[in-house]
């Protein structure tokens, strides 16, 4: 480590220098003596002598270094030479004492050898010095970089100093190191960091030591001295005039202390010491530590400034909050008396007039806040089985998000359990905690008031207000008022739930009445019109019947009439070639959903204008509805003209357009069907162009596709399969196959999933993937599902162990009577709905959230629970998990397949995150697609509740088959 003695290296350098003198001496007659001296800019002064060289010879060699023109030596047996290197940054001399005269030629050769040998030796020394210097510079630069990185890493102060200590250890021996900060005004110091192998002292960064306490401390002496010091402890103590004191730690064999300066004032120090090695540190280490100490001070100052700024911000924030609370409390107290009577009437009225429960909660909170200090207010409700506590409404200045939790020993649960109000201050809360009756969740309150929430004669929740300020304390009057409010909230809950089911029906009835009224008024106006106006009205109606109201383009009816005429002419050989183009705008729904339907209408008008600007006279452009357009384009002989026209049209559409303050780039997919003698009607050509358009969308959108025989064959197969599907529905050719769902803790089968199978008369047993898409597109999937549900209900009625889950398409959830119809089906079959689980996708939750929530709640009230299928492949929104009554998450098989693969380690992290999320929300988890023992073992290790897959049991027509 740097700072440790390196005698071997010094000895090696001395031996190398002496070797120069020995070599030169060997070139002279026996008995000669040689002295070599040099003065170099990089390695300093030095020299080498033979053993018997006299002091006079040494003096002559050294004097020659300083003389530019060395004096002539009178002794013929003494040779003195001096010279400089070509660069002029080194001076060398050599002196020799000869036992006898040497021929001039031999002496000249010896002199040249001396010049070459001494020059080579100095060059070698300089190279070695450069290497050492570079290594030290590199270590120092790396250390400073690391100190800067640590200072900006956002670490805690002690961790930052610990890492800086480690950096110092790379520069010198620093096992025993401490850092102090000094206040020269208060004359106190603090041990910011302390690490020592022998001294057991533990640093207390916030404790200050006065000069009186540290009078005999070498550290305090160093701070007063203000200059770096090194040496054994007794020596340093003597220089600082400090008496020995064992209370300040043991003495060290070598001690190095460096003060840290800020604008010339001592503000701290850093000390390293060695207990077992004397002379561990050098002047170079001292200079290095002085340099590093200033960087450490900068890092510490930066960190302390950051901490002080955060403390000031936090203190100022708390001051502002406290001032705001005090001001609000004063205003509320003045207005409370005059608002009390009116508020009581408003609470009664809100129970009957609030549109939704959420608005009811918020309005009641607003009223309560006018009567008592209710800045922190929440409503807690038990779930159906009384095992979990939910917070449908919560406003709190210190606990902004109040998560649902399992029923525990909280103050809220205590009020629900006892059925009595609780007015508690810190002393009462402490008494309840010591007795084990209740504990407070969340931040501690200075005053806590909770009253039970009754539904009928049963306590189902709690209404709570609490104060974090000692200036706000609730009274018995506040308790009576809140009890009255809770009574009305309970009544409101019952009425709101009954009214929500009627509200949708009322709105629908009002809409139909309004539409019918408008139609009757319009008919009456037409009847009252004059005969002349009737003719013009008929003309307008004729135009409206054949044209689009938004764009003024021909509509589907006029398009089909024109197509029929064109097909008839082409069939008779009287007309030219033509093609039908079916165009659908890409991502048009995004425009409507993001910037509104008015902007969407503006975009459609501009698109219609651009289309009409591209067609020729005699061509027809029609709007079919929504974002769909159709064109009848005539061409000469080559259908390539039509595809080129489609390309020009797409290019024209792609030009930007400003709508509602936004720049949009319209794009479209175009399907092309050219005339063929097989076409007998316009609907056929329009159908084929539509199919080609979907082919263009499937190929990436913003392009065109031409209908060909391959598309026709696919369309025919689709029609045949649809016909087969309709016949299968009539013949009831569908049946459920049951796959077991296993509890991983003991291998027990706790339920089955009913999977749909089609017994096709020609193709055998078909899986859902082979016909579900067609069923969804044609709408027949609902009829198929109800056949399945009917068989599942009958099977449950005959008795099953556990539950049976069925998949529910989003189409079903769009039907307002789905839940009632399902419950009626189970009632007719005599089956228990509590043994039913409905599996829905995340997309279904997003489709119509209020209606879906109502259906799932109705099913849950009858025991039928909901499970979220293919979780993780959709939006995975936490708000929906919290809002909807989901009993289980079914983890998609795509994640399960990757947890046993070393190439997909992210799958384990995703599954672990889903399991943690489900555990936090109290929701069960079912892993789908478990096919290997490695996957099963991994799921058990991750804590998954249940699983299904081919490894645990294949789907079969019979329940209760043995699990693999």
N, C-alpha and C positions, 0 to 999 in steps of 0.2 A: 504494500500500500504506500502511497506517497507520504513523505514525512519520515519514513523509517530509515535508519542508517544503511548505507550501501558500501561498506568497506571493500568488498570484493571488486567493485567497479573502479574505485579510486586506486586500489593496488594494481589493477590491470593497466590503467592509464599510465601510472608511474613506471611500470615495467616496460611499457611500450616506449616511453620517452628515454629511459636509461638504455634501452636497446640501441637507440640511434647513436648515443655516445660510444657504446661498446663496438658497434660496427665500424664507426669512423676510426676509432682507436686501433682496430685490427688491421686497418689499411696502412698504418704507419709502422715504423720499426718498433721492435719490442722495447718496452720501457717508456713509450710515449704516453702522455696524458691529454685528454680532450675535454673541453667544456662547450656546451651548446646552449644558446639562449634565444628567445624569441618574444616578440610582442605582437599579438594578433587581435584584430577588431572583434572577432567572434568568440575566441576561446580564451582571450586574455593573455597574460604573461606567463612564461614557463621556461623550463630549461632541463638539461641533463648533464651529468658529469660522470667521469670515470672515478674509480674508488680513490686513487692517489692524487687527484688533482689538488693543487695548492690554492689557497685563498687568493693569492695575487693573480693567478690565471683566471679565476672566476671573475675577479673585479675587472680585468681587461676585457673579457667577453661582454660583461654587462655594460661597461662604459662604451663599447663599440656600438651597442644598440642605439645610444643617444647621439653619437657623433656622426654627422652626415659625411665628414671626411676624417676617418680614423687616423690618429697620429701614427707615424712610422715607428715600429718597434725596433729598438737598437740591438736587442739580443737576436743573433741570427738563428738561434735554436728555438725561438718563440714565433709562432705564426698566428696572426689575428686578422680575421676577415669579417666584414659586415655587408649586407645588401638588403634590398627591399624587393618584394614580388612585383610583377608587372602591373598589377592593379593598384599598388601603392597602399594596400590596407594591411600589410604585415611587414615587420622588420625582423631580420634574422642575423645572428652572428655566431662565429665558431672560433675558438682559441685552442691552440695545440702547443704542448711543450715537447720538443724533440730530444731524444738522447744523443743524436748525432745529425750532422748535416744530411739533407735529402736532395737529390738531384732536382733541378727546377721542373723538368717534365713530369717527374713523379709527383711533385708537390702540386702542379697545376691540375693533374688528373685527380689527385685527392680532393682539391678544392671543388672541382666540378661535381665529384661524387657527393661531397657534403651538401652542395647547393640542391642537388636533385633529391637526396635522401631526406633532408630537413623539410624541403618544400612538400614532398609527398606525405611526410608524417603530419605536417600541419593541415594539409588538405583533408587527410583522413579524419583528424580531430574535428575540423570544421564540419565535415559531413555528419559525423556522429552527434555533434552539438545541435545541428539543424534538426536531426531526427528527434532528439530528446525534446527540443523546443516545440516542434510540431505536435508531438504526442501530448505535451502538456497543454498546448493551446487548444487542441481538439477536445481533450477532456474538460477543460474549462468552458469552452463554448457549448459543449453538450450539456454540462451542468447548468449553465445559465439558461439554455433553452428549456431544460426540464423544470427549473425553478419558475420560469415564466409560465409554462404550461400548467404547472400545479397551481400557481396563484390565480389563474383564470379558469380553473376547472370547476369552480363552485363547490369545493369541498368544505367540510367543517374545519375550523381552525386547527384542531389537534391533528386531524388527518393530514392537513396541508403541511404542518410543521414536521410531522413524522416523515412524510415523503421528502421534504427538503433536507432533513437529517440524513436520509438515505443517499441523497445526491452529494452532500458534503463528504460522506464516507467513501465516495468514489475518487475524491481528490486527495484525501489524507486520512490518517488514522482518526476516527471519530466515534468509536464505540461509546465513549463517555462525552456527552454533549448537552449543553443547555443554553436556552435563549431567554434573556430578560428584557423587559421594557422599563424605562426609567422616566419618571416625571420630575424634571429639574425644578419645577415650581413648588410642588408639594414635597419634593425630596423623598419620594417613595419609589420602590421597584416592585415589579410583579414577575414571577417565574412563569413565562408563557409556555415553556416547554422544558422538560427535564428527562434525560435518559442516561442512566449510569449503571455500570455492572456491579458496583460495590455499594454506593450510597443509596439507601432504600427510599429516599425522599420522593414523594409523588407530587408533581406540580399542581398547584391550585391557581389557574390563570386569573381568577377574579380577586384573589387575596393580595393585599398591598402590605409590604414590609417597609417600615420607616428606617431612617438612617440610624436611629438609636438601637433598633432591633438588629441591624446589620452592621454595627460599628466595626466589628473585627472581621468582616467578610472581605475576602479578596475581591469578590465581585463588586461590592460597593466601592472598594478602593480603586478598582479599574475604572468605574464610572466617574469617580472624582478626578482620577489621573488624566483620562481622556485620550490616552495613547495606547497602541498595542503593546502587549508585554508577553514574554515567554520565558520559560525556565522552570526549574524545580520549585515546588510550592514555597519552601523556606526562602529561597532567593527572591522570588516575586514578592512574597510577604514583606521581606526586608526593604525592597525598593519602594513598596507602597506604605511602609511604616505601619503595618497592620500586625497586631499581636496574634499569636496562635489561639485558635478557638475550635475545639473538636465539635461544637454544636453546628458548625457550618460545613461539616463533611470532612472526610479523610484527606491527608496530603497526597499529592501525586508526584511521580518522578519527573514528569514534564507537563507543564501547564501553559496553554496558549489562549490568551483572551484578546478580543478585538472589540473596541467600542463601535456602536452604530451611530452615525451622525446624520442629523437633519438640519440643513442650513447652518452648519458649524456648531450646533448644539448636540450634546450627547443625549441620546434618547433611548439607548439600550446597549446590549452587548451580546456577543456570542462567544462561548468558551468551549474548547475541547481539551481533554487531558488524558494522560496515560499513567496508569498505576504500576506498570511492570517493566517499562522500557524507558530508560533515560535518553535524553536528546532525541525524542521521537519527532520533534518538529524543527524545521529550519527557518531561516529568514525568508526563504522562498515561500514556505507554507504560510508564514505570517502575512506576507504581501498578498498571497492568494486569498486568504481568509478575509483580509480587509476588503478586497474587491468583491468577494462573494457576499460579505455581510451587508454591503449597501444594497445589493439586489434582494437579499432576504428582507431587509427593512422595507424596500419598495413593495414587495409581495405582502408583507404583514400590514403595511399602511393601507394598501389597496383593499385587503380583506376586511380590516377594521372599518375603513370608510364605508364599505358596502354594508357591513352589519349595522353600523351606526345609522346609515340612511334608512335601512329597513326598519330599525327600531323607531326612528323619528316618524316615518310614514305610518307605521302601525299605531304609535302613540297618538298621532294626529287623527288618524281614522277613528280610534276609540273615543277621542275627545269629541269629535264631530257627532258620532253616533249617540254619545251620552247627552250632549247638548240638545240634539234633535228629539231624543226620547223625553227629556225633561220638558221641552217646549210643547210637545204634543200632549203630554199628560196634563199640563196646565190648561191648555185649550179645551181638552175633553172634559175636564172637571167642571169648567164653567158652563159648558153646553149640556151636560148630562141631565140636569134637572128638567130643563125645558123640553128636552127631546124624549123623555121617558115615556110619557103617555102615548105620543104619536108612534113611537117605536113599537110598543106592544101591539097596537092595531096593525102596523105594517107586517109584523111577524105572522100574525093570524092570516092576513091577506096573501102573503107570499106562499103559504102552504097550499093555497088554492089556485094561484095564478102563475107560478113559475113554470116556464115551458119544459125545463129539464131539471134533473137532480143537481147537475153541476151548477147551473145558474141559481138554483134554490140554495145550495150550500154557500155560494159566494154572496148572495143577497143577504142571507141570515148572518153571515160573518160581518158584513158591512153594518147591519143593524146593531149587532152585539157590540161592535167596536165603537158605536156611538154612545152606548150605555156604560160600558166598562172598558178598561184598557185591554184590548184583545189583539195586540200586534202579533202575538204568538198564539195561534188558534188552530186546532185540528179536530177532525171527526174520525173516530176509529170504529170499525165494524168487524164483527166476527164473520168468518165464512160460513157456508152451509153446515159443515160438520163441527164447527166450533174449535178447530185446531189451529187456525191461522188468523192473524189480525191484520186487516187492511186499512189503509188511510186514504179514503176517496177524496178528502180535502185536507190540506195542510199548508199553513202559512207560518213560517218561523224565521226569525232573524238570525238564529245561530244554527239551525238544522234545516236548511232549505229543501232537502229531499228526504222525506221520511219514508223509508222502505217498508214494505210488508214484512212481517216476521211471524214465526211460530209463537203460539201462546206461551208466555213465560211468567215470571214473577214481577212484572213491571207494575208501576203505579196505575197505568190504564187498565191492565188485567185485574188489579185489585179492586177497582171501582166496579168493573163488570161482574166480578165474582161475588162481591158483597151486595151489589145492587143499591148502594147508598153513596151519596155525594162525599167527596173528600176535599177538604181545604187544608193544605199542608204548607208549612214553611220549612226551612232547612232542619230545624230541630225535630219536627214531626217525621220528616223523611228519614232522618238518621235513626229515629226510634223504630220505624217500620223496617229499616234495613237491618238493624241489630237483631230484631226479633225474627228475621227471615220471612216476613210476610210480603215484602215488596222491595224492589230496588228501582231507582230512577234510570231510565234509558236516555241517552243523549246528554246535552249540556245541563249542568246543575242550575236549578231555578231558585230564585229567592222567594217566590210565591207560586204555588201550583194549585189549580182548582179544576176538578173533574166531576162531572155528574153523569149518571147512567142514562143510556139511550134505550127507551122501551119501545117494543113493537108488540102491541097487545099487552099481555102480562109477562112477557119474557124480555130479559135484558139482552140486547143484541149488539150493544156498542157503548160508546162513551164520547162525550163532548168535553174538550179540555181547553182552558186558557192558562197561560203561565207567563211569569215575568222574570226577566233576568236582572232587573234593576231593584236595588233595595228601597228606592223611593216609591215603588208601586207594590202594594200589598192588597190582596183581595179580602173582602169582608163577607159576613153572613148574608148581607143584603145582595152582594154579587152572586153568592151561591144560590139564593132563592130565584134571582132573575135568570141565571143560567139553567136552573132546573126547569123553569117555565119554557125557556127556549128549546131545551132538549125534548120536552113533551111535544112541542109543535113539530120539531124535526122528525120525530118518530111517526107522527100522524102524516106528515108530508111524504115520508118515504113510502108509506103504504099507498097513499093516494096517487103519488107520482107513478109508481110501478103499474097501478091499475090503469092510469090514464095514458101511459105511453103506448099501450097496445091499441087504444082507441084513436090516438092522435093520427096515426098513419091512415087509418080508414077514413077519418073525417076529412083529412087533407085531400085524399083521392076523390071522395064524394064531392067536395067543394070544387075541385078542379073540373070534374065532369059536369057539374051543374053550371059552372061558369062557361064551359065550352058550349054546352047545349043552349044556354041563354044567349050566347053570342050568335050561335047559328040561327036561333029563332028570330033574333033581332035583325040579322042580315036578311033572312027570308022575308020578314015583314017589310023591310026597306025596299026589297026588290018588288014585292007585290004592290007597294004604294008608288013605285016609279011610273012615270008616264010611258006611253007606248014607244016614243022615240028613244027615251033613255033605255028601255028594255032591249031595243035592237042593238044599241051601242054596248050594252052590258053583255049581250050574247056574243058580240064580236070580241069583247075583251076576254070573256070566259073561254072562247075558242082559242084565243092567243095564249091565255094562261094555261090552258089544258095541253098545249103543245110546246110551250116554252118554259124555261127555267126562270123563276121570279127574281133570283139574285143576279144572274149574269145576262139574262135576255137570250141565251142560246136555246136552240131546240132541245126538247127533253126526250126521254126514252120513247114515248109514244110516236112522236114525229120521226125520230130516228128509225124506228122499226118500219114505219110506213115507207120512208124513203128507201130503206134497204130492200123491202119487198119489191118495190118498183125496179130497183137496180138489178136485183136477182132475176126478175122476170125478163127484163130487157137483155141481160147477158145470156140467159137461157135461150132466148129466141134469136140470138146472134145480132141483136140490134144495138147493143151497148158495148163500150170498151171494157178493158180490164179495170178492176177496182179492188181495194182492200179495206178492211175494217181495222182501225187502231183503237185499242182499249187502253186508256192511260189512267194511272192512279198516282197521286202525289205521295212522295215518300215522307214519312214522319210528320204528316199534317196534323195528326192528333196532338203532337207535342206543341204545335203553335197554339191550338185552341186551349190546351191545358195551361200553358205558361203565360200567354199575353192576352187571352180572351177570344171569344167567338167573333166579336166585332172585327178584331184584327184578322181572324181566319177568313171572314167574309171578304175583307179588303184584299187579302192575298188571292182568294178564288177569282175575284173580279179581274185582277191584274193577270192571272194565269190565263183566263179566258181571252183577254185582249191579246196576249202574246201568241196564243194558238191561232186565233183568227188572222193575225198578221202574217202567219207563215203559209196558210193554205191558199190555193188558187180558186178562181171563180169556178163554180160547179162542184166543188168539194163541200162537205157538210161537217160542221162541228156541233156536238151536242154535249150537254151536261146530264149525266145519269143520276146524280145525287151525291151529296157529301163531297168528297174530293175525287170523284170518278168522272172522266170525260171520254167520249168516243168520237171518232172521226171516220168519215167515208172519203177515202182518197183515191182518185182515178190516176192511172198510169198508162203508158203506151203499151210496151210489150214486156219489159224486164221488171220483175218484182223488186230488183235491187234498188229501183227508184224509190220505193216505199221505205226501205231501211235507211237510205240516205236522207229522205225527208225526216224520218224519226230522229236521226242523229242531229240534223239542223234544229229540229224542234227542241230537243234536250239541251242543245247549246244555247238556244234563245231563253229557255226557262232558267238556265243556270245563272243568268245575269242577276246581280244583286238587286234587291228591292227594299225600300225603307217602309216598314209598317209599324205603327204605334211607337215610333222613336227607336226602332231596332232595325239593323241591317240583316235581312234574311237572304238566303241563297236557295231558292226553290229547286227541287229535284223531283224526278218522276220515273216510274217504271212503265214501259209501253209493251203491250202485246199486239202482235200483228197476225191477222188471218186474211190471206188472199182468197179471192173468189175461186170456187171449184164447182164443177157441175153437180157434185153430190149435195151441195147446199140447196135446201128448198125453202128456207125461211131465214129472216134476219136474226131470230133468236139463236139459231145454230151458229152463225158466224160470230155473233156477239159472245156466245159461250166459249167458242174456241179462242177468240182474242183474249177473253178474260183468263183462260187457262195459260196462254202464253205470257200474259202479264205477270202472273204468279211465278212462272218460270224465271222471268227477268228479276223479280224481287229475290227469288232464291239464289240467283247468281251474283247478288251483291248490290242490287238497286242501281238507279240512275243509268239505266241501259234499256235496250229493247230486245225482244225475242220474237221469232217467227214460229207460228204454230206448225208442227209437222206431224207425221204419222206416229212417231213415238209418243208424242203427247196425246194423240187421239187414242192410242192403245191404252195408255195409262188412264185416261178419262173413262174409257169403256169398262176397264177392269174395276174402276171405282164405282161406276154405276151398277155393275153386276154385283159387287160386294154389298152395295147399299141395298139392292133388291134382296140378296140373300139375308141381310141383316133384318130387313122387315119381315121376311118369312120366318126367320128364327124367332123373332119376338112373338109372332102369332103362335108358333109351335112350342114356345117356352123351351128353347134348346140351350138354355144357359143354366149353369149350376155353380155353386160355390165350392172351392177347394180350400181346406183349412190348413194353415201353417201354424204350428205351436209357437207360443211366446213363453220363454223360460226365464225363471228367476235365477240369476247367476250365483247367488249365495248358496243355494242348496239344490239347484237343478230342477226345481218344481215347476211344472207347467201351470201358469196362472191364467192363460187365455189363448185365443187363436185369432188369427187374421183371416177373414173370408176373402179369398182371391177369386176373381171372375174367370170362368172358362166357358168357351163356346164349343158345343158339339156340332161341328159343321157336317152337313150330310155328305159332302164329297171330300173335304180336306182334313177331316178328323178333328182332334182337339186343338183349338186355337187359343193362344195366349192373348191377353189384352193388348199388347203392343201391336198386334196384327190388325186390330179393328177399332181401337179406342179413338184414334185421330178422326177416322171417318164418322164414328158415332158422335163425337163432339161437333164436327162441322155440320152434320145433318140434324143434330138435335135429338137423335134416337137414343143417345146414351142414357137419358133420363129414364126412358121406358125399360131399358136393359137393367139399370140399377135397381129399379123398383121390383123387377122379377127376382133379383138377387136378395134384396132386403126382405121380400116376402118369405123366401126359403130360409133365410137366417132366423127370422122371427119364429117360424114353425119349428126350426131345430132347437132354439132356445126354449120354446114352450115344452118340448119333449124332455128337457133336462140336459144341462151341460155343466161341466166344472169350470169355474172362472168366467171370463167374459169373452165376447166375440166382437172384433172390430171390423168395421166396413169402411170403404173409401167413399167419400162424398165429393162429387164434382162441384166446382164453383157454380155450375148452372143451377144445381139444386138450391144453393143459398140465395140465388136471385128470386126464387119463388117465395112469396111471403108466407105461404102456409106449409112450408117443408116440415118444420118441427111438429106442427099439429098433425100433419099427415103421417109422419113416422110414428108418433105416439099412438095414433088411432090404429095403425097397422099392428103394432104390438098388442094393443088392447084386444083387437079382434082375434089375434092368434093365441091370446092367453099367455103371452110371454112377459117376463119381467124386464122393463127397460133398463134397470140397474145393471144388467149383464151385457149392455150394449155400449160400445165405444165407437164414436164417429171420427174418422181420420180426415182432416182437412189440410190444405196446403196454405203456405204463407200468402199466396196470391189471392186465395179466397178471402182472407182477412182484410186485404186492402181494397177489395172490390166495392163493397158497401158495408163499411164498418158498423154503423148503428144497427142495421138490420141483422147482420151476422151475429153481433153481440146479443141481440134479443133472442135469436133462435137458440144460440148455445146456452144462454141462461135458462130458457124454457126447458130444454132437454136436461140440463143439470138439475133443475128442480124435480124432475122425475127420475133422477138417478143415472141418466145417460151422460157420460163424460166425453169431453173432446180431447183428441190427441193431434198434435201438430206434426204432419207427415213431411218427410224429406227435409228436415230442419237443417239449415246451413246453406241450402242451394238458392234461397231467395233473398229477401231483404233482411231477415233475422233481426227485426227491430225490437229493442227491449220494451218500448212503450206498448207494443201489442201483447207481449207476454204478460206485462203487468195489468193490462186492461181487460184482456179476454180470459174467460175461465178455462184455461188450458191445464189438463191434468198430467200430460206426459209429452215429452219431445221425442220424436223418432229420428235418430241420427241417420242421415243419408248414407247409403251403402258406398258411395264414392269416397267418403272419409274412412269408413271401416276397412275398405280394401287396401288403404295405404298405411295403416298403423303397424303392419308386420313387415313393411318393406323398408329396407335401409335407404332406398332412393327417394322416399317421400317422408322424411322425418317431420315435415310440417303437419302431417295428418294427426300425429300424436298430440301436438300442441293444440290443434283445432278441437279435437275430441275432448282433451282435458279442459279447454276453455268452455265448451258447451256443457260438460258435466258440472263445472264449477258454477256456471250461470244457473243451471237447473237446480242445483243444490241450494243456491242463495234464494231462489224464488219458491222453493218447496215443491218443485215439479219433478216427476219421475222421468227416467230416460230409458229408451228402448233402442238398442243398436240393431240396424237392419243389415242383412247380407253377410252374416257371420258364416264363413265357409271353411276356415282353417282353424286348427287348434291354437296356432300362434295368435291369431286374432282374438280368440276366446280368452287366452291367458292374458293378453294385453288389456282387454276390456276389464277383466277382473282386477288387474293391478291398478287400473285407473279409477275403479270404484263405480263402474256402470251398474245400474239396477237390473235391467232385463235385456234380453237379446232374442233374435230370431234369425234363421238362415238355414241353408242346406246342412250345415254341420249339426244343427240341433233338431232338425226335422223338416222333411220336404212337404209341400202342400199335397193334400189328398182329399178325396171326397168324404172321408169318414173322420169324425172327431175322435180324439183320444188315441191316435196311433202312437206307438212307442217312439220316444225321442232317441235319435241316434247318439 
